[in-house]
Amino acid sequence: MEKNLDDVMDSCGIAPEGISYFDPGNDPNFVFKKDPTFEIVTLYDVDGNIANMNSWFECAHYVNGGWNNIQILNYQGDKFLLFSMLAIAMIGSVLYFIDIKKRYVKK
Amino acid sequence: MLKNKNSLIGFIVIFLIIIFPFARHDSGDIYNPLPIDDSSIGYYQSTTCNISLSEVYLENLGNENFRYNAHNYAGLECYGKVTGVDKVGDTFIVSIGTNPSFSFLTQIFLWSFILFFIRKKDTDVFEPTNISLIVVPIIFTFQQISEERFYIYENKYFNSEFSFSNYNLFIIFIAIYLYCILLNISLRTRISNIINYIPFVFVVVGTFNGFNLNFYVLLFVILGINNLLNGGFKSRYNKIYLIFTFFWLLSPGDSYTFFDTDKIRGFVNSSNTISSKAYWILIIGLVVNGFYLLYVKSEINIPLLVRNSLLAGSSMVLLGLSGASSNLINFLNFYIFGQNKTGIRTFDSVAGNTWRGFSASAESAGEFYGFILLLYFLCFFYKKISFSYADMLMIIVVMFGLYKTNNFAALLTLLILTVATILYHKFGAKISKRNFFIVAISFLVIFGVFVTNKYDYTYLSTELLYEASLHSNLYTNQSNYQKTTLITEFFNAENLNTLFNIDNPNKASSSLSGLIEIYTPTIGIPLVPNLVSLISASSVLINRTEMWGIFIAKYSPNMSETFFGNGPYQLNNYLYSHEIRLDLPEEKLTSLFLPHSSVADLFIFTGFIGVGLIFFWATQLLQKKSGSNYLKILVFFLFLNFLKSDSILYVSSVLLLLLSVVLIKENKSVNE
């Protein structure tokens, strides 16, 4: 949980006096109250979605939910996959054609 | 079985790669799994892509009030992790990220390594072409573009542009390229033995997650290319196929329609565009060529085939039941075996039961179980296999599976054909063919008299047309109840002309109009039953009136489609081109209504000429004498069952049909 508090502090700053974080759970009537003294913070999720935080509590809740103030510009999973595949394909092709050559020479 | 150590290692490595993302656990992270209930939905919604499947599973051991759902439209970072929890009714749905690009890689390699477990020959029996290494990846990468509308909803990384930054297309290309290499290596020594392992296609279903593509289609396309490059181009089949292609491309239909593929994903065209049509025409043409090559190269090993059939059948039953009892196994069954849909989580034999996801329909599962039992019986009866207690155990499991599919037709045909085989064996030599036919026709006449005594003849002969009319868009301004009343009145008065031509001109589909014309001929031939009456009476007897009625109401082909069809595995025009008003309960209106007859399916794809040619070819094939004449009953069994099911739409059932055809060719005798 310590790591969690550090994350919240990194993204949202220090908790204002008298405010501490608790999990609001799944209450559909729960509303994040705007704190006029809180300087708006922008958070991002892994899909690149953006949300503006209007209070420290709201910000802490989002950070606990995996949001962050660092925007990871398009985590390119497909790029990573492609280069891994290219490496496998090159090795695979070399082995395959060496094997074919051997068979051809044998014949 | 596991002679090849390298294959086993490869298989285990790929299996672990598949399982790892789902089983990942980081004890140092701050996102702890919670018991799934109303209070934790919000937590899971706000901690997406942080908690793995295994973490949720272990936290909720014993709680079966939720099910896992594959969430394809999630990035690689969410693979194997919870991407959200929702509550539908009383059940919680836990979505697990299963990005299609990565799923495709893992599934294609896992299943490729499974091919290496097929027994191999000591020497090369086949020299596969290397041209397929380039051609096949191009074809299947092209599918992404041709069926854009399907893929755009399935994969976050999908992009239809041709550019170097479109990594997804390159991933697919390279994965298929590697698959071709693995397959070429495997085919060299195993092509003749593949046929003996066909029953396992009912266990490893092979539909790629998030793709409209099946593993076996890939395999047969590669074989098809090999067949074409070995002189197959000149075959009569390919020449006829080219003629059909001309007509299929000429009649494009409404290119905006889209079929989400539902339970037949992987083996059906989702789109009606020219490029999509061209892709499926090419694919099915190559698949059929692949079938031919496998037919020629196959060597049946009866004891091995029977054992594999029993193993596959009993595995399907046991895995299916495990999936019904555990939400985790249900999800893993879906993912590892490439099911089209997750299995139904009930033990009951209910309507719509898809045999736990291993089969798209309970009917095709029933046909498979029936096929296994009939195969075992025939091989045992004709002394091709010996008795074993292990076989008996598996037979009991398969019998239980057949019982649970609720497929009465499969059970009945199995019993009739078994008794017929015994009787033929006992009296076949003593009875001449002429006497046999006299007895058979006498039975038919007695049966006909019995049926017409039980039901009213007019009812039997018009019930199908009546049912089709109920589902047609007649009396558009009236309610369904009023429509039914009016239609019933006209049918009772035998006044179809007023119903269709005066009150509702151009409202009936061309199929319904055509059948009405046949039903009311200007010249009647005495003693020859009307074709429509015959089909109608048959539909009543086999409980297909409603489904065939809906098919007739829906399908409205033009002239070209009537004779040549819409193209292979193209259902868009059938599903969407003609407006209907189903006379069904509200909750059923959005269901997928397939024709419920493989002949009707073939009629949609290839028209009258195609169906005629297929029947002509089938008759020729059955007339050929071979050393395995006794196995022709298997083809007959499948044929009878396919008449009333959509099995031709399912890859596994088509491959089962292929197996039955290979079984009756002049096989070299191969024994254990």
Interface residues (C-beta under 8 A of the other chain):
Chain A: M1 K3 N4 D7 D23 P24 G25 N26 D27 D45 V46 D47 H61 Y62 N64 G65 G66 Y75 Q76 G77 D78 K79 F80 L81 L82 M85 L86 I88 A89 G92 S93 Y96 D99 I100 R103
Chain B: G28 I30 Y31 D38 S39 S40 I41 G42 Y43 Q45 S46 T47 T48 C49 N50 G75 L76 E77 C78 Y79 N99 S101 F102 L105 D124 N130 Y157 Y167 N168 F170 I171 I174 A175 Y177 L178 I181 N184 I185
